[in-house]
Amino acid sequence: MSEAYVLYRLPHADEYTILRQTTGKPMEYGSCKDLTGKHGFVFAPFAISEKTPVLLLNPDEIEHKRIDGNTNIANNDYETETRNTDNERSVYKNDFSLFHEKLKDGHFSKIVLSRCSEENMTEKLCNEELFLRACNLYPRMFIALISMPKSGTWLMATPEILLENIGGNRWQTIALAGTMKLQGHLLDFDIPGSSIESNEINWSKKNIKEQQYVASYLKERLSRFTDDITEEGPYTARAGNLVHLRSNFSFTLNADTMLGELINELHPTPAVCGIPKAETYDYIRKNESNQRDYYSGFAGILDVNCNTHLYVTLRCMQIEDNRYRLYAGGGLLDDSDEEQEWAETEAKMETMRRCIAIKKT
């Protein structure tokens, strides 16, 4: 494939799209506001900088392919290379203590702490095969394989919509927060033919409060651009073997003049940053051990002519030869428990670990 390319598949779609830019390089921008009126595939970082600018791929070639369901998926019977998590655990423990102190003393209502885990395989896996595995494993999610000279190569399977057009001048964003891992008979939740109801999934007060923070933030930010907002939820939504609390917001927007400004207001949301936004954003950048780069940014198709689908870059990994750098994070509140938060990040990393899994023999 060309030096700058993207493979992406929208949720529940049975085909994927390949975009190739064979002339020039993707455009680089220093602000989300610059995206108003632009077209292409956008890839934005958590924190925009000279090293990690907003990237916009303008494809010279566009190809559509059907998804082959016969990829080599390991399902639940798999293993990855053995890794030493002692150092990862120690770093996370120290970061948690630092972040949690700010919550307990009332500086922040919520803050998101992320971490990175590196998987080293004995040989490099085919990137397109990894993408197709993700498509088959996670039909509900937005799947994208992005490779650009400035960003490197990333694979994501994300459930979180940042902003998308749903017809005419109607748009949608979602508040997605709170996480639980499905186990036992609850693994059948939201599977066709299953009798498992959402009321069988019991959410903790911490998860409910975390989701309410995100929903309230989004509603307040949207109200700066429109007074025509409809809210639905919260309800339980499945993403892989995890469930989250989700609220949908649909609204009217004049995208020709306001799209970049709205994106700038929404990103980063409290689902990846915190409350208050400016203070937690600065604290994360100065104190988090993990360098997020394009993790917890956003990616997707940008087209004001009713074809914009932007997703928060979650459940992702950066690919460098046979090295796979996995990212995950979780929202911390004043009553958060460090062991539980670590377990949540491990559960989220499982999304990408299943993609790079080796079948047991």
N, C-alpha and C positions, 0 to 999 in steps of 0.2 A: 504494500500500500504506500501511498504518498507520504511525505514527511508530516503534513498536517491533515488529519482525517478524524472523522467521528462516525461511530456506529451508534444508532439509538433506536429504541423501541418504546412506544407509549404503552401505558398499562392496558392489559387485555387485548392488545393488537396481535394479529397472527402474521405480521410481516415487520421487517425492520428496514431502516434507511441508512445508506452509506453516503456520507458527504466527503468529498475530497477537494482540497485547495491545492492546485498544482502550479499556480502562478502567484508569486509574491508570498508574503507571510500574513498570518492573521493580524488584524488591527489590534492595537493596544490602547486602552483608555485608562485615565486616572480617576474616573468617577462614574458611578452608575447613572448619573444624570445625562452623561454623554450618549446613552443608549436610545434616547428618544429619536424616533424616525429611522433607526438602523434596522438592518435585516441580516440574518445569518444565524449561526449557532454560537451562543455566548457561553463563556466559561469564566466565572468570577470567583475570586478568593474570599476567604473570611475577612482579611484585612488587605485593602488595596495598597500596593507599594510599587516602587520601580522594579523590584524583583518579582512581584506577583501582581501584575496589572489585570484589569478586565480584558479578556481576549474575545475577539469576534472573528470566527471563521466564515469567510465568504466562499461558498463552494463553486468550483468550476465544473464539477461532476456530481450528479445525484443519481443514485441507484437504489431500487427497492428489491428486497428479497423476501421470500417466504421463510418462516422459521422451521427448521428441521427438528422434529421432536426426538430424534434418535441420537442426540449427543451423549457423550460418555459421562453421565452424572452418577456421582457416588451415593446420592441419597443419604440415608442414615448410617450406612455401613462404610465408614471412611476413616482415614487418618491423615494427618499432615506431619511434616518433619518435626521432630522433638525440639522444643525451644526452652530456654531458661527464662522463667518469668520472675525470678527473684529481684532483679534490678528494676524491672517494670513495676513490680508491686511496691518496692520501696519508694520509687519516684512518685507513684500515684498517692501513696500514703502521706508523703510530705506535702504534696500539692493540695490534697483534700484538707489537711489540717489548716493550711494557709487560707484556703478559700472559705472553709467553714467558719473560721473565726470572724470573717467579715459579715457573715450571716447572723451569727450569734450576737454580735455587738450592734446589729441593726443598720449597718451601712448599706446592705443590699437585701432585697426581698427574695431574689433568686439569682443564681449564677451557674453557668454551665462549665463543667470541668471536663476536658477531653484528654485522651491519651493515645499513644501509638504503639503498635506491636509489630515486630518484624518477623516474617516467615521466610526462611531461606530453603529453597528446594534444590535438589541435586541437579536438576536440569530446568531450562526455561520452558514454560508452557506456552502454547499457542494463544495469543491474545484474542483472536476471533473465536476460538473454541471456548475460552473463559467467558466471553460475552454471550455466546449461545447457551452455555450452561446456566448463566444467570437468567437469561430469558425463559428457559424452561423451568428453573427452580422457583422463580418469583414472577408469576404472571400478573400479579396485582401492582407491581412496582414499575417505575420508570427506570429503564436500563440504558446505560450509556458507556461506551468505550471511547475515550477522548485522548488524542495524541497530538500535541503541538510542541514546537521547539521550545517555547518559553515555559510551558507548564510541565512537560514530560507526559507520561502515559498514565491515565487513571481509568479505573473501572468502578462504576457505582450501580447500586440497586436501591433506589430511594423511594420511600412512600410519601414524601412531603412536598406538596405543591407550594411554591412561592407565589406564583401568579400565572393564570392562564385565561385565555379567551374562551367563552362558552357560547358565543354567538352574537353577532352584531356588536353593540357597545356594552354587552354584559360580560363581566369578568368574575373570576373566582380566586380566592385564596383560602387557606385552611389553617386552623390552630391544631397542631398535633403535638401532644405532650403526654407524659405518663407512659410507663412501659411495664409490661409483664410478659414473662415467658410462658408459653402454653406447654402444659405437661399433662400426661395421662389422657383421660377421655376428652379433655378440653382441646387436644390437638385436632379434633374433628370440627371445631368451631368454624363456621363460614365455609364449610366444604359442601358441595352440592349433595343433597340427600340426607345431610346430618340433622339430627333433632336437637343439637346443642343450641340453646338460646343465649343471647348476650347477657341476660340477667343472672346467668350462672357464673359469670366472671365478676368477682368482687374487687372493686378498686379501693385502695387505701386512701385515707384523708390526704396524705402527702401527694399522691398522684393527682387526685381531684383538684387540689389547690394549685399544683404546678400548671395543669391545663387551663385553669381559670385565669391565671396570670397571663398566659399567652393569648387567650381569646380576648381578654379585656384590652390588651395592648393593641392587637390588630384592629379591633373595632374603633379604638380611639384614633389610630393612625389613618384608617380609611375615612373617618368622618372629616378629615382635613381636605379630602378630595371630592366627596360626594355625600349627599344626604339620603341616597337611595341604597340602603344596605339591608340585606335579608340574612338572618343567622339561622342555621340549622344545627342542632346538637346541644351538648356533646353526646357522642355515641361511641361504642367500641368498634375499632377498625383493625383488621388483621394485616400484618406485614411479615411474610415468612412465618416463622414459628413464634413471633412476638405479636402482642396486641397493644394498641395505643388508644387514648381518648382523643376524639377528633370532633371539631366543629367546622362547619362550612360557612363561608361568607361570600355571597354573591352581591354584585353591585354594578352600577353604571359608571363608565369612565370614558372621557374623551382621550383616547390613546394617542392621537396625533400630536397633542401638545403636553401630555402629562405622564406618559408611561415611564420615562427615565426618572422623573421626580418621585413617582410612587414607588418604584423599585428601590430608590435610595432611602425612602422612609421605612420600607418594610425590612430591608436587609441591613444588618443581621437581625433576625427576629429573636424574641426571648427563648425560643426553642433551641437556639444555638449560642446565645449570648447571655442575657440576663435582664434584670430590672433593678434600678433604672438603667436604660440602655447605654448611654454615654459612659457612665462611671464603670459599669461592669465590662464594657468593651475595652476601655483603657486598662483596667486591672488584669484582664485576661492576657492582653498583649504584653504587659510588663512582667507578669508573674507565672504564667503557665509554662511548665517545662517543655511541653510539646509544641513544636512549630506546626501550626495547622496548614499553612499554604492554601491549597484549594479545597481542603476538607472544610465543611460547614459554610462554604460559599454557595453558589448556585450555578445551574447549567440548563441549557435547553434551547429550543427554537424561539427566535425572536422575529416576529413579523406582525406589524400593526394591522395587516389585512386579514384579521380573524384567524391567525394560525400561530399564536404565541403559547408556548407551554414551557414554563420555567419551574425547575424543581430544586429544592435545597440539596446540596451535595452531602448526603448522609450514606451510611453503610457502604463505604468506599475504600479503595486501596490504590496506592501508587505503585506502578510496576517499573522495576529497573532490572532488566535481564532476568535472572532467576531469584530476585529478591522482591518480596511483596510487603509493602508497608501498609498495615491496616490501621484505620482510625475509628474511634468511637468516643462518645461523650454522654454525659447525663446531667440533668438539671438538679442542682443542690438547693435545698431549703434549710431553714434553721434546725429542723428535726431529722435531717438526713443521716443515715448510718453508712459509715465508710465501707464495711463489708458488703452491704447490699448494693451500694453504688458501683463498687468494683465488679460485682457479679452482673450488674446490668450492662456494663461496658463489654464484658466477656460475651454475654448473650448477643449483643449487637454485632460484635466482630464475627460471630458464627456465620452471619450472612455471607461474608466474603470468604471465610475459611471453607465453607462448603463448595465454593467455586474452584478453589485451588486444591481440593481434596484428592488424595490418591486412593483408589479402590484397594481394599484389603484383599489379599490373596489367600 
